[in-house]
Amino acid sequence: MTYSATRRTFLAGSTATAALAALPVAADGHATVVEMLNVHPDDRKLRNVFFPRVISVNAGDTATFKATDRGHNSASIKDMVPEGAEEWKGKLNKDIEVTFDVPGFYGYACTPHAAAGMVAMVVVEGEGKLDNLEAAQGIRHRGRARAVFEDLWAEAAKMGLLEPTA
């Protein structure tokens, strides 16, 4: 897996349209973007969140972790990536693009807000997706991250992501 940090500035009007066209596009034609936010857009009680919290991509797809609000980064959680996959750690206040080459479950966090529950998950579809499921579910998390991961696993199950790739 490779990653590269980039900075994108979104301006109003046609410049914003051009900038959006530069975002990575998944195999199904959709840009995969996860925003790093101070407040959840649909529930103002939720603070310091990734949005969306669970995404599914195909092996080889790239996702952009967008530093929408200041004070956040995206970093893989130690031991919560499939065997053979590279970990990543973005810089605070910077977008980062991550290409997911190895199928499986990836947990990630905002370094300064992990214990406060700013964690999320990427599920990479493909042969061997379930190989690290048990190990990923067995990771112990600190603080509020523990409860958030319980919700994330339930959300992934509801989305059908804990089943073998069809």
C-alpha atoms as an extended CHARMM CRD file, in Angstrom:
* protein
*
       166  EXT
         1         1  MET       CA              0.0000000000        0.0000000000        0.0000000000  PROA      1               0.0000000000
         2         2  THR       CA              1.3060000000        3.4470000000       -0.8040000000  PROA      2               0.0000000000
         3         3  TYR       CA              0.2250000000        6.8050000000        0.4330000000  PROA      3               0.0000000000
         4         4  SER       CA              0.9650000000       10.3850000000       -0.2990000000  PROA      4               0.0000000000
         5         5  ALA       CA              0.0180000000       13.4930000000        1.6040000000  PROA      5               0.0000000000
         6         6  THR       CA             -1.5880000000       16.2030000000       -0.4870000000  PROA      6               0.0000000000
         7         7  ARG       CA             -3.1940000000       19.5330000000        0.1720000000  PROA      7               0.0000000000
         8         8  ARG       CA             -6.2590000000       20.5410000000       -1.7710000000  PROA      8               0.0000000000
         9         9  THR       CA             -7.8940000000       23.8850000000       -1.5630000000  PROA      9               0.0000000000
        10        10  PHE       CA            -11.5660000000       23.9630000000       -2.4290000000  PROA      10              0.0000000000
        11        11  LEU       CA            -12.7570000000       27.3190000000       -3.6760000000  PROA      11              0.0000000000
        12        12  ALA       CA            -16.2290000000       28.4080000000       -4.6640000000  PROA      12              0.0000000000
        13        13  GLY       CA            -17.5220000000       28.1620000000       -8.1920000000  PROA      13              0.0000000000
        14        14  SER       CA            -15.7290000000       26.5210000000      -11.0790000000  PROA      14              0.0000000000
        15        15  THR       CA            -12.4890000000       26.1410000000       -9.1410000000  PROA      15              0.0000000000
        16        16  ALA       CA            -14.2770000000       23.8400000000       -6.6610000000  PROA      16              0.0000000000
        17        17  THR       CA            -15.6320000000       21.7420000000       -9.5230000000  PROA      17              0.0000000000
        18        18  ALA       CA            -12.1460000000       21.3820000000      -10.9680000000  PROA      18              0.0000000000
        19        19  ALA       CA            -10.7400000000       20.4320000000       -7.5640000000  PROA      19              0.0000000000
        20        20  LEU       CA            -13.4310000000       17.7960000000       -7.0430000000  PROA      20              0.0000000000
        21        21  ALA       CA            -12.5720000000       16.2860000000      -10.4010000000  PROA      21              0.0000000000
        22        22  ALA       CA             -9.0240000000       15.7010000000       -9.1040000000  PROA      22              0.0000000000
        23        23  LEU       CA            -10.1710000000       13.4610000000       -6.2060000000  PROA      23              0.0000000000
        24        24  PRO       CA             -9.3610000000        9.7410000000       -6.4290000000  PROA      24              0.0000000000
        25        25  VAL       CA            -12.1170000000        7.6830000000       -7.9940000000  PROA      25              0.0000000000
        26        26  ALA       CA            -12.9560000000        4.1290000000       -6.9360000000  PROA      26              0.0000000000
        27        27  ALA       CA            -13.4930000000        1.3440000000       -9.4440000000  PROA      27              0.0000000000
        28        28  ASP       CA            -17.2470000000        1.9320000000       -9.3100000000  PROA      28              0.0000000000
        29        29  GLY       CA            -16.7070000000        5.5260000000      -10.4450000000  PROA      29              0.0000000000
        30        30  HSD       CA            -17.2890000000        7.1900000000       -7.0480000000  PROA      30              0.0000000000
        31        31  ALA       CA            -14.7440000000        9.3290000000       -5.2570000000  PROA      31              0.0000000000
        32        32  THR       CA            -13.9050000000        7.8440000000       -1.8820000000  PROA      32              0.0000000000
        33        33  VAL       CA            -13.5230000000       10.7060000000        0.5780000000  PROA      33              0.0000000000
        34        34  VAL       CA            -13.5750000000       10.5710000000        4.3730000000  PROA      34              0.0000000000
        35        35  GLU       CA            -13.8310000000       13.9150000000        6.1430000000  PROA      35              0.0000000000
        36        36  MET       CA            -12.1200000000       14.6640000000        9.4380000000  PROA      36              0.0000000000
        37        37  LEU       CA            -14.6320000000       16.8020000000       11.3400000000  PROA      37              0.0000000000
        38        38  ASN       CA            -15.0560000000       18.5600000000       14.6780000000  PROA      38              0.0000000000
        39        39  VAL       CA            -18.8180000000       17.8600000000       14.6400000000  PROA      39              0.0000000000
        40        40  HSD       CA            -20.7870000000       15.1120000000       12.8830000000  PROA      40              0.0000000000
        41        41  PRO       CA            -22.9090000000       16.6710000000       10.0910000000  PROA      41              0.0000000000
        42        42  ASP       CA            -26.0810000000       14.7930000000       11.1150000000  PROA      42              0.0000000000
        43        43  ASP       CA            -25.6800000000       14.6140000000       14.8980000000  PROA      43              0.0000000000
        44        44  ARG       CA            -24.2230000000       17.7150000000       16.5530000000  PROA      44              0.0000000000
        45        45  LYS       CA            -23.7080000000       15.7910000000       19.8120000000  PROA      45              0.0000000000
        46        46  LEU       CA            -20.9710000000       13.7140000000       18.1650000000  PROA      46              0.0000000000
        47        47  ARG       CA            -17.6240000000       15.5120000000       18.3060000000  PROA      47              0.0000000000
        48        48  ASN       CA            -14.2910000000       14.7000000000       16.6270000000  PROA      48              0.0000000000
        49        49  VAL       CA            -15.4470000000       12.2280000000       13.9950000000  PROA      49              0.0000000000
        50        50  PHE       CA            -14.5290000000       10.7230000000       10.6660000000  PROA      50              0.0000000000
        51        51  PHE       CA            -17.3950000000       10.9140000000        8.1740000000  PROA      51              0.0000000000
        52        52  PRO       CA            -18.3530000000        8.3860000000        7.0180000000  PROA      52              0.0000000000
        53        53  ARG       CA            -17.1310000000        6.1080000000        9.8160000000  PROA      53              0.0000000000
        54        54  VAL       CA            -17.1240000000        2.8580000000        7.8170000000  PROA      54              0.0000000000
        55        55  ILE       CA            -16.2230000000        2.6950000000        4.1370000000  PROA      55              0.0000000000
        56        56  SER       CA            -15.8270000000       -0.2050000000        1.7440000000  PROA      56              0.0000000000
        57        57  VAL       CA            -13.4230000000       -0.0890000000       -1.1900000000  PROA      57              0.0000000000
        58        58  ASN       CA            -12.0130000000       -2.6130000000       -3.6360000000  PROA      58              0.0000000000
        59        59  ALA       CA             -8.3930000000       -3.7430000000       -3.4600000000  PROA      59              0.0000000000
        60        60  GLY       CA             -6.3150000000       -1.1810000000       -5.3600000000  PROA      60              0.0000000000
        61        61  ASP       CA             -8.6690000000        1.7420000000       -4.6480000000  PROA      61              0.0000000000
        62        62  THR       CA             -7.4790000000        4.9870000000       -3.1070000000  PROA      62              0.0000000000
        63        63  ALA       CA             -9.2950000000        6.9350000000       -0.4000000000  PROA      63              0.0000000000
        64        64  THR       CA             -8.7090000000       10.5580000000        0.5130000000  PROA      64              0.0000000000
        65        65  PHE       CA             -8.8450000000       11.5000000000        4.1800000000  PROA      65              0.0000000000
        66        66  LYS       CA             -9.8050000000       15.1750000000        3.9780000000  PROA      66              0.0000000000
        67        67  ALA       CA             -8.7290000000       17.5630000000        6.7290000000  PROA      67              0.0000000000
        68        68  THR       CA            -12.0090000000       19.4640000000        6.5800000000  PROA      68              0.0000000000
        69        69  ASP       CA            -11.6290000000       20.8080000000       10.1300000000  PROA      69              0.0000000000
        70        70  ARG       CA             -8.3090000000       21.6730000000       11.7750000000  PROA      70              0.0000000000
        71        71  GLY       CA             -6.6060000000       19.5950000000       14.4490000000  PROA      71              0.0000000000
        72        72  HSD       CA             -7.0310000000       16.1240000000       12.9320000000  PROA      72              0.0000000000
        73        73  ASN       CA             -5.1090000000       13.4720000000       11.0190000000  PROA      73              0.0000000000
        74        74  SER       CA             -5.6450000000        9.9160000000        9.8240000000  PROA      74              0.0000000000
        75        75  ALA       CA             -3.3080000000        7.1820000000       11.0470000000  PROA      75              0.0000000000
        76        76  SER       CA             -3.6700000000        3.4250000000       10.8980000000  PROA      76              0.0000000000
        77        77  ILE       CA             -4.0040000000        1.6770000000       14.2330000000  PROA      77              0.0000000000
        78        78  LYS       CA             -1.0350000000       -0.5340000000       15.0710000000  PROA      78              0.0000000000
        79        79  ASP       CA             -1.7860000000       -4.2020000000       14.4010000000  PROA      79              0.0000000000
        80        80  MET       CA             -5.1740000000       -3.3430000000       12.8900000000  PROA      80              0.0000000000
        81        81  VAL       CA             -4.1700000000       -3.7080000000        9.2480000000  PROA      81              0.0000000000
        82        82  PRO       CA             -3.9920000000       -6.9500000000        7.2400000000  PROA      82              0.0000000000
        83        83  GLU       CA             -0.6980000000       -8.8280000000        7.0390000000  PROA      83              0.0000000000
        84        84  GLY       CA              1.4080000000       -7.4300000000        4.2090000000  PROA      84              0.0000000000
        85        85  ALA       CA             -0.3390000000       -4.0420000000        4.2040000000  PROA      85              0.0000000000
        86        86  GLU       CA              1.5150000000       -0.8430000000        5.0260000000  PROA      86              0.0000000000
        87        87  GLU       CA              0.4930000000        1.3730000000        7.9160000000  PROA      87              0.0000000000
        88        88  TRP       CA              0.0640000000        5.1270000000        7.3760000000  PROA      88              0.0000000000
        89        89  LYS       CA              0.2310000000        8.2780000000        9.4440000000  PROA      89              0.0000000000
        90        90  GLY       CA             -0.9170000000       11.5810000000        8.0270000000  PROA      90              0.0000000000
        91        91  LYS       CA              0.1530000000       14.9510000000        9.3420000000  PROA      91              0.0000000000
        92        92  LEU       CA             -2.1940000000       17.1450000000       11.3620000000  PROA      92              0.0000000000
        93        93  ASN       CA             -4.3230000000       19.4700000000        9.2330000000  PROA      93              0.0000000000
        94        94  LYS       CA             -3.2620000000       17.7610000000        5.9860000000  PROA      94              0.0000000000
        95        95  ASP       CA             -5.2000000000       15.6170000000        3.5460000000  PROA      95              0.0000000000
        96        96  ILE       CA             -3.7560000000       12.1850000000        2.9110000000  PROA      96              0.0000000000
        97        97  GLU       CA             -4.4190000000        9.7130000000        0.1260000000  PROA      97              0.0000000000
        98        98  VAL       CA             -4.0820000000        6.0190000000        0.9410000000  PROA      98              0.0000000000
        99        99  THR       CA             -4.1820000000        3.2030000000       -1.6130000000  PROA      99              0.0000000000
       100       100  PHE       CA             -5.4940000000       -0.0560000000       -0.1900000000  PROA      100             0.0000000000
       101       101  ASP       CA             -3.8770000000       -2.9970000000       -1.9860000000  PROA      101             0.0000000000
       102       102  VAL       CA             -4.4770000000       -5.8040000000        0.5500000000  PROA      102             0.0000000000
       103       103  PRO       CA             -8.0510000000       -6.9820000000        1.2460000000  PROA      103             0.0000000000
       104       104  GLY       CA             -9.1580000000       -6.9300000000        4.8800000000  PROA      104             0.0000000000
       105       105  PHE       CA            -10.1270000000       -4.7130000000        7.7870000000  PROA      105             0.0000000000
       106       106  TYR       CA             -8.2160000000       -1.5140000000        8.5520000000  PROA      106             0.0000000000
       107       107  GLY       CA             -8.7750000000        0.4790000000       11.7280000000  PROA      107             0.0000000000
       108       108  TYR       CA             -7.5970000000        4.0500000000       11.8780000000  PROA      108             0.0000000000
       109       109  ALA       CA             -7.7060000000        6.9860000000       14.2480000000  PROA      109             0.0000000000
       110       110  CYS       CA             -6.9770000000       10.6570000000       14.6640000000  PROA      110             0.0000000000
       111       111  THR       CA             -3.7800000000       10.5870000000       16.7210000000  PROA      111             0.0000000000
       112       112  PRO       CA             -4.7040000000       13.3660000000       19.2040000000  PROA      112             0.0000000000
       113       113  HSD       CA             -8.3620000000       12.2390000000       19.5180000000  PROA      113             0.0000000000
       114       114  ALA       CA             -8.1670000000        8.4170000000       19.4320000000  PROA      114             0.0000000000
       115       115  ALA       CA             -9.0110000000        7.8570000000       23.1090000000  PROA      115             0.0000000000
       116       116  ALA       CA            -11.8690000000       10.3460000000       22.7090000000  PROA      116             0.0000000000
       117       117  GLY       CA            -13.3550000000        8.0090000000       20.0960000000  PROA      117             0.0000000000
       118       118  MET       CA            -12.2070000000        9.5310000000       16.7960000000  PROA      118             0.0000000000
       119       119  VAL       CA            -11.7380000000        6.1700000000       15.1070000000  PROA      119             0.0000000000
       120       120  ALA       CA            -13.1130000000        4.5540000000       11.9620000000  PROA      120             0.0000000000
       121       121  MET       CA            -12.7500000000        1.5870000000        9.6260000000  PROA      121             0.0000000000
       122       122  VAL       CA            -11.9840000000        0.7540000000        6.0030000000  PROA      122             0.0000000000
       123       123  VAL       CA            -13.0640000000       -2.6270000000        4.6490000000  PROA      123             0.0000000000
       124       124  VAL       CA            -11.1580000000       -3.6380000000        1.5350000000  PROA      124             0.0000000000
       125       125  GLU       CA            -13.0480000000       -6.1420000000       -0.5830000000  PROA      125             0.0000000000
       126       126  GLY       CA            -11.2680000000       -8.9900000000       -2.3290000000  PROA      126             0.0000000000
       127       127  GLU       CA            -10.0750000000      -12.5400000000       -1.8600000000  PROA      127             0.0000000000
       128       128  GLY       CA             -8.8400000000      -13.0240000000        1.7080000000  PROA      128             0.0000000000
       129       129  LYS       CA            -10.8720000000      -10.1290000000        3.1170000000  PROA      129             0.0000000000
       130       130  LEU       CA            -11.7670000000      -12.1030000000        6.2520000000  PROA      130             0.0000000000
       131       131  ASP       CA             -8.1790000000      -13.2150000000        6.9880000000  PROA      131             0.0000000000
       132       132  ASN       CA             -7.6050000000      -10.4680000000        9.5900000000  PROA      132             0.0000000000
       133       133  LEU       CA            -11.1940000000      -10.1620000000       10.8570000000  PROA      133             0.0000000000
       134       134  GLU       CA            -10.6400000000      -12.0110000000       14.1310000000  PROA      134             0.0000000000
       135       135  ALA       CA             -7.3620000000      -10.2040000000       14.8460000000  PROA      135             0.0000000000
       136       136  ALA       CA             -8.8820000000       -6.7950000000       14.0420000000  PROA      136             0.0000000000
       137       137  GLN       CA            -11.8780000000       -7.4700000000       16.2790000000  PROA      137             0.0000000000
       138       138  GLY       CA             -9.5390000000       -8.5630000000       19.0780000000  PROA      138             0.0000000000
       139       139  ILE       CA             -7.6090000000       -5.2830000000       19.2850000000  PROA      139             0.0000000000
       140       140  ARG       CA             -8.0590000000       -3.5290000000       22.6450000000  PROA      140             0.0000000000
       141       141  HSD       CA             -8.8650000000        0.1440000000       22.3770000000  PROA      141             0.0000000000
       142       142  ARG       CA             -8.5220000000        2.8370000000       25.0110000000  PROA      142             0.0000000000
       143       143  GLY       CA            -11.1560000000        5.2220000000       26.2920000000  PROA      143             0.0000000000
       144       144  ARG       CA            -14.1880000000        5.9850000000       24.1820000000  PROA      144             0.0000000000
       145       145  ALA       CA            -12.6090000000        4.2700000000       21.1630000000  PROA      145             0.0000000000
       146       146  ARG       CA            -13.6610000000        0.9220000000       22.6760000000  PROA      146             0.0000000000
       147       147  ALA       CA            -17.3750000000        1.7830000000       22.5050000000  PROA      147             0.0000000000
       148       148  VAL       CA            -17.0690000000        3.4320000000       19.0960000000  PROA      148             0.0000000000
       149       149  PHE       CA            -15.4460000000        0.3030000000       17.6530000000  PROA      149             0.0000000000
       150       150  GLU       CA            -18.3230000000       -1.7890000000       19.0000000000  PROA      150             0.0000000000
       151       151  ASP       CA            -20.6380000000        0.4950000000       17.0010000000  PROA      151             0.0000000000
       152       152  LEU       CA            -18.3690000000        0.2890000000       13.9320000000  PROA      152             0.0000000000
       153       153  TRP       CA            -18.3870000000       -3.5190000000       13.9410000000  PROA      153             0.0000000000
       154       154  ALA       CA            -22.1890000000       -3.4890000000       14.2390000000  PROA      154             0.0000000000
       155       155  GLU       CA            -22.4190000000       -0.9880000000       11.3810000000  PROA      155             0.0000000000
       156       156  ALA       CA            -20.0860000000       -3.1040000000        9.2180000000  PROA      156             0.0000000000
       157       157  ALA       CA            -22.2060000000       -6.1900000000        9.9510000000  PROA      157             0.0000000000
       158       158  LYS       CA            -25.3860000000       -4.3160000000        9.0280000000  PROA      158             0.0000000000
       159       159  MET       CA            -23.7230000000       -3.3020000000        5.7380000000  PROA      159             0.0000000000
       160       160  GLY       CA            -22.8940000000       -6.9720000000        5.0350000000  PROA      160             0.0000000000
       161       161  LEU       CA            -19.1470000000       -6.2880000000        5.2140000000  PROA      161             0.0000000000
       162       162  LEU       CA            -18.3480000000       -9.1220000000        7.6370000000  PROA      162             0.0000000000
       163       163  GLU       CA            -19.2960000000      -11.6920000000        4.9950000000  PROA      163             0.0000000000
       164       164  PRO       CA            -16.9210000000      -13.1360000000        2.3620000000  PROA      164             0.0000000000
       165       165  THR       CA            -16.5120000000      -11.0850000000       -0.7900000000  PROA      165             0.0000000000
       166       166  ALA       CA            -19.0500000000      -12.2350000000       -3.3600000000  PROA      166             0.0000000000
